[in-house]
Amino acid sequence: MPLLEIGPNEGLYYEHDYPATIGAPTFVFVNPITGSVDIWQTEVAPALRDSGYGTLAYNFRGQADSPYEAGSVLNDQLISSDLCQLIKTLDVNRPILVGLSIGGLFAIQAHLSGVDAAGLVLLNTLRTIGPRIAWINDAVVRAMDVGGAQLMGDIMTPLIWGPEWLAANRNNFLQEDSEYTPMDKNSGAYNLLSHMGEANWDVVYEDIKCPVLVIMGLQDRVFYDAEVVAQLMQRISDVQRVDITHAGHMLPLEVPRELIRELEQFATNL
């Protein structure tokens, strides 16, 4: 199992494939808080490799197969610092950082900390943390306290997935015999979630020095705010936007073919 050692008993599980085409960029996938490499490796990353691109998917400390020391604070500063170290250690050439949700924030932070990215792709990332989103962040942690991932899924799923996925997966939720179990507060997942609300979203977008692709799923009922997205995009010097009207928050799983097409086009245009 490939593991980048960060410190004693701490490390990052990663899956790295070099480009088949000489000089082609490598797509570096940055998970959301509750994600894993599987989000990318199911369809998106294999298709990009077939087109000659490199790919790098990894799990944050606290996610699957990425150990961390008890007492570590798994916050945005640690996650973005780990991303910088991973790219530097693996000597990734021409990285295109692709972040889903808060993963896009970590990608921006890594770039602004010195990662020489060929491009940034922000999937349902752009937001400001006002009273509504702050409330939702706190509510997610409370749901985990009470009933773990099952309860959070039953509550949040219709707000973040698009209608096609919801119709196909409805029977997997709100089961009459569901037994809600609180999430282990000593787990990596809880550590990550409990610090999610502390992330610093006060990003200096004006300092981004590479092309940026913003992709929004317009069925995302939690994070998508048209006015906020438009305002933040005005602060990025080299930016383009793609809207996917029938998709929600989890674009790599909801609309992988459309996402693959947009990623390949973005890389071609660099």
C-alpha positions in Angstrom: 0.0 0.0 0.0 1.6 3.3 -1.1 1.9 5.6 1.9 3.6 8.9 2.2 5.0 9.0 5.8 4.3 12.4 7.4 5.5 11.6 10.9 5.5 8.7 13.4 2.4 6.7 12.8 1.0 9.3 10.3 0.8 9.3 6.6 -1.2 9.7 3.4 -2.5 6.8 1.3 -2.2 7.6 -2.3 -2.6 6.2 -5.8 -0.3 7.8 -8.4 -0.1 7.1 -12.1 2.4 9.0 -14.4 1.2 10.4 -17.7 1.3 8.1 -20.7 1.8 11.1 -22.9 5.1 12.9 -22.5 4.6 16.4 -21.1 0.9 15.9 -20.2 -0.3 17.3 -16.9 -1.3 15.2 -13.9 -4.7 15.6 -12.4 -4.4 15.8 -8.6 -7.7 15.0 -6.9 -8.6 16.6 -3.6 -11.4 14.9 -1.6 -14.2 16.5 0.3 -14.2 15.9 4.0 -16.2 12.7 3.9 -14.6 11.4 0.6 -12.0 8.9 -0.5 -10.0 8.0 -3.5 -13.0 5.9 -4.7 -14.8 9.1 -5.7 -12.2 9.6 -8.4 -11.0 6.1 -9.2 -14.4 4.7 -10.1 -14.7 6.4 -13.5 -13.0 9.8 -13.7 -9.4 9.0 -13.1 -9.3 5.8 -15.3 -10.8 7.7 -18.2 -8.2 10.5 -17.9 -5.4 8.0 -17.8 -6.8 6.4 -21.0 -6.4 9.8 -22.6 -2.7 10.0 -21.6 -2.9 12.1 -18.5 -1.4 11.4 -15.1 -3.6 11.1 -12.0 -2.9 11.3 -8.3 -5.7 10.5 -5.8 -5.1 10.3 -2.0 -6.8 10.3 1.3 -6.4 13.0 4.0 -5.0 12.0 7.4 -8.0 10.5 9.1 -9.6 9.2 5.9 -9.3 5.5 4.9 -5.8 4.0 5.2 -4.2 7.4 6.1 -3.2 7.1 9.8 -2.9 10.0 12.2 -1.8 10.4 15.8 -4.4 10.8 18.5 -4.5 14.4 19.4 -3.7 15.7 15.9 -6.0 18.5 14.8 -7.2 17.6 11.3 -8.0 21.1 10.0 -7.6 23.0 6.8 -4.0 24.1 7.5 -2.9 20.6 8.1 -4.7 19.2 5.0 -3.4 21.8 2.6 0.1 21.5 4.0 0.0 17.7 3.5 -1.1 18.3 -0.1 1.9 20.5 -0.7 4.2 17.9 0.7 2.6 15.1 -1.3 3.0 17.0 -4.6 6.6 18.0 -3.8 7.7 14.5 -2.6 6.2 12.8 -5.6 7.6 15.5 -7.9 4.4 15.9 -9.8 4.9 17.7 -13.0 2.3 20.2 -14.2 -0.3 19.4 -11.6 -4.0 20.3 -12.2 -5.6 20.4 -8.8 -9.2 19.2 -8.8 -11.0 19.9 -5.6 -14.6 18.7 -4.8 -16.5 20.9 -2.3 -14.1 22.0 0.5 -11.4 20.1 -1.3 -11.3 23.0 -3.7 -10.4 25.3 -0.8 -7.5 23.0 0.2 -6.4 23.1 -3.4 -6.4 26.9 -3.5 -4.6 27.1 -0.2 -1.9 24.7 -1.5 -1.5 26.8 -4.6 -1.2 30.0 -2.7 1.3 28.3 -0.4 3.6 27.6 -3.3 2.4 24.7 -5.4 3.0 25.7 -9.0 -0.3 24.4 -10.4 -0.9 24.3 -14.2 -4.6 24.8 -13.3 -7.3 24.7 -10.7 -10.7 23.0 -11.0 -13.2 23.9 -8.4 -16.2 21.6 -8.2 -19.0 23.1 -6.1 -16.4 24.9 -4.0 -17.1 28.7 -4.2 -19.0 29.9 -1.2 -19.0 32.3 1.7 -19.8 31.0 5.2 -22.8 33.0 6.3 -25.3 32.0 9.0 -27.0 29.4 6.8 -24.0 27.4 5.9 -22.5 27.7 9.4 -25.7 26.3 10.7 -25.6 23.4 8.3 -21.9 22.7 9.2 -22.9 22.5 12.9 -26.0 20.4 12.1 -23.9 17.8 10.3 -21.7 17.3 13.3 -24.8 17.1 15.6 -26.3 14.5 13.3 -23.1 12.5 13.6 -23.2 12.8 17.4 -26.8 11.4 17.4 -27.0 8.9 14.6 -23.7 8.7 12.7 -23.4 8.6 8.9 -26.7 6.8 8.5 -28.7 9.7 10.1 -26.6 12.3 8.3 -27.3 10.6 5.0 -31.0 10.3 5.6 -31.2 14.1 6.3 -28.7 15.6 3.9 -28.8 13.4 0.8 -31.8 15.1 -0.8 -30.1 18.5 -0.4 -26.8 17.6 -2.1 -27.6 15.1 -4.9 -29.4 15.7 -8.1 -32.9 14.3 -8.9 -31.7 11.5 -11.2 -29.4 10.0 -8.6 -32.0 10.5 -5.8 -34.7 8.6 -7.8 -32.3 5.8 -8.5 -31.1 5.5 -4.9 -34.1 6.4 -2.8 -34.6 2.8 -1.5 -31.2 2.9 0.2 -32.3 5.6 2.7 -34.9 6.1 5.4 -35.2 2.4 6.1 -37.8 1.4 8.7 -35.3 -0.8 10.4 -32.4 1.7 10.4 -30.4 1.6 13.6 -28.7 4.9 14.1 -25.4 4.7 15.8 -23.4 7.8 17.0 -20.1 8.3 15.2 -17.0 7.4 17.3 -15.7 10.7 18.5 -12.2 9.3 18.4 -12.4 8.4 14.7 -10.6 10.3 12.0 -13.9 11.0 10.3 -15.2 12.8 13.3 -11.9 14.7 13.8 -12.2 16.0 10.2 -15.9 16.8 10.4 -15.6 18.6 13.8 -12.9 21.0 12.4 -14.7 21.6 9.0 -16.5 24.6 10.3 -13.2 26.3 11.4 -11.8 26.4 7.8 -10.6 29.8 6.6 -12.6 30.7 3.6 -11.2 34.2 3.4 -9.1 33.4 0.3 -7.2 36.0 -1.6 -8.6 34.9 -5.0 -6.7 37.7 -6.7 -3.4 35.9 -6.0 -4.3 32.8 -7.9 -1.7 32.6 -10.7 -3.1 29.9 -12.9 -6.2 29.2 -15.0 -9.3 28.2 -13.0 -12.3 26.2 -14.1 -15.4 26.5 -11.9 -17.9 23.7 -12.3 -21.2 24.1 -10.5 -24.0 21.5 -10.1 -27.1 23.7 -10.0 -29.1 21.1 -8.0 -26.8 21.5 -5.0 -29.3 22.9 -2.5 -26.7 23.5 0.3 -23.7 25.3 -1.1 -24.8 26.8 -4.5 -25.6 30.5 -4.3 -25.6 32.1 -7.7 -24.8 35.6 -6.4 -21.9 34.5 -4.3 -20.4 32.4 -7.1 -20.6 35.3 -9.5 -19.0 37.7 -7.0 -16.1 35.4 -6.2 -15.4 34.6 -9.8 -14.9 38.3 -10.5 -11.9 38.2 -8.2 -10.1 35.5 -10.2 -8.1 36.8 -13.1 -8.2 33.8 -15.4 -11.5 31.9 -14.9 -14.1 30.1 -16.8 -17.3 28.4 -15.6 -19.4 25.4 -16.6 -22.9 24.8 -15.1 -24.4 21.3 -15.0 -28.1 22.0 -14.6 -29.3 18.4 -13.7 -26.5 17.5 -11.2 -26.0 18.3 -7.5 -23.0 18.4 -5.3 -21.2 15.0 -6.0 -20.3 15.6 -9.6 -17.7 12.8 -10.0 -20.3 10.2 -9.1 -23.4 11.9 -10.5 -22.1 12.9 -14.0 -18.7 11.4 -14.5 -18.8 11.4 -18.3 -19.6 15.1 -18.4 -17.0 15.9 -15.8 -14.4 13.9 -17.7 -15.2 15.9 -20.9 -14.8 19.2 -19.1 -11.5 18.2 -17.5 -10.0 17.0 -20.7 -11.1 20.2 -22.5 -9.6 22.3 -19.7 -6.3 20.5 -19.9 -6.2 20.8 -23.7 -6.7 24.5 -23.5 -3.9 25.1 -21.0 
